[in-house]
């Protein structure tokens, strides 16, 4: 089963964001499991652990960013869309839904949202 996932990133340049991410989202294409963390000292590690805890067998970072609004949209067919670093919750939600649909998700809906 081949799943495509598209993450939409808003905000800061890639290198500073990766080093000091306030939000990290990991996803496993094999199982559809995902994990997210924000505001933690080790967001990458926490998000990876969450993904594995919920059944991820090959979790990989989908997206990370600095502060801003974030959202995860899930679908009926194990595709997700994610966004972070947006200037408003509405913008984050729209970007996550678009990413989910663009990746082939059906019935995409916002599952999680937060301000990191």
Phi and psi in degrees as a GROMACS rama.xvg file:
@    title "Ramachandran Plot"
@    xaxis  label "Phi"
@    yaxis  label "Psi"
@TYPE xy
-105.149  121.673  UNK-2
-113.274  140.485  UNK-3
-109.763  139.286  UNK-4
-131.258  136.165  UNK-5
-123.196  123.972  UNK-6
-105.186  138.237  UNK-7
-108.078  125.764  UNK-8
-113.179  127.837  UNK-9
-114.78  154.364  UNK-10
109.246  -131.478  UNK-11
-75.5266  168.752  UNK-12
-64.5331  154.933  UNK-13
-59.3197  -52.2413  UNK-14
-61.7113  -50.3495  UNK-15
-62.4602  -34.6305  UNK-16
-65.6274  -46.2847  UNK-17
-62.2548  -36.7856  UNK-18
-74.9404  -32.929  UNK-19
-129.857  46.5747  UNK-20
-66.3009  133.669  UNK-21
-90.5771  -20.5595  UNK-22
-133.649  134.037  UNK-23
-133.203  137.233  UNK-24
-129.515  126.142  UNK-25
-112.347  150.238  UNK-26
-143.792  143.681  UNK-27
-111.947  112.199  UNK-28
-65.9539  -29.2612  UNK-29
-69.13  -37.0706  UNK-30
-115.93  -16.9784  UNK-31
84.1766  2.08324  UNK-32
-72.8695  151.484  UNK-33
-148.679  163.243  UNK-34
-146.028  148.334  UNK-35
-137.953  150.19  UNK-36
-148.239  144.053  UNK-37
-148.028  147.452  UNK-38
70.6295  13.9825  UNK-39
-101.863  159.627  UNK-40
-64.1356  -34.2633  UNK-41
-126.983  70.7272  UNK-42
-57.6025  -40.2745  UNK-43
-61.4517  -48.5274  UNK-44
-64.0493  -42.1048  UNK-45
-66.16  -44.1877  UNK-46
-64.0233  -40.4216  UNK-47
-62.5788  -45.2429  UNK-48
-61.2963  -41.064  UNK-49
-61.6173  -45.1536  UNK-50
-59.397  -46.2316  UNK-51
-66.8325  -38.3621  UNK-52
-59.0631  -35.7491  UNK-53
-95.4284  23.1398  UNK-54
102.358  4.22809  UNK-55
-68.3589  131.838  UNK-56
-108.857  -17.3288  UNK-57
-145.331  57.8146  UNK-58
-69.1776  136.815  UNK-59
-137.414  151.777  UNK-60
-64.6698  126.118  UNK-61
-90.3996  -43.7846  UNK-62
-162.525  149.217  UNK-63
-148.52  153.663  UNK-64
-162.856  175.807  UNK-65
-81.3658  -151.669  UNK-66
-68.6141  159.257  UNK-67
137.694  179.544  UNK-68
-81.2444  148.898  UNK-69
-140.24  160.59  UNK-70
-157.279  152.906  UNK-71
-126.169  128.065  UNK-72
-108.701  134.64  UNK-73
-112.922  163.516  UNK-74
-129.237  179.82  UNK-75
-82.0792  -8.64215  UNK-76
-127.107  39.7218  UNK-77
60.8084  28.1142  UNK-78
-110.052  138.824  UNK-79
-124.139  162.774  UNK-80
-130.182  143.031  UNK-81
-137.646  151.802  UNK-82
-146.593  153.682  UNK-83
-158.318  162.448  UNK-84
80.184  12.9062  UNK-85
-75.8032  158.489  UNK-86
-84.5891  -11.6142  UNK-87
-148.458  160.042  UNK-88
-66.7427  -37.857  UNK-89
-60.2504  -41.9025  UNK-90
-64.2186  -42.8821  UNK-91
-63.7254  -44.2896  UNK-92
-61.4737  -46.8661  UNK-93
-60.9571  -42.612  UNK-94
-66.2363  -40.3557  UNK-95
-66.1826  -42.321  UNK-96
-63.36  -42.8483  UNK-97
-63.3038  -42.8241  UNK-98
-62.3992  -40.8065  UNK-99
-62.5773  -49.7133  UNK-100
-64.9404  -42.8878  UNK-101
-64.0893  -23.7825  UNK-102
-90.1156  4.48382  UNK-103
96.4234  10.4565  UNK-104
-70.0224  142.808  UNK-105
-114.706  139.349  UNK-106
65.7729  36.4824  UNK-107
-63.4607  136.692  UNK-108
-148.558  149.758  UNK-109
-68.854  125.226  UNK-110
-104.016  -38.2517  UNK-111
-138.369  145.529  UNK-112
-150.567  147.601  UNK-113
-165.167  169.416  UNK-114
-113.97  117.447  UNK-115
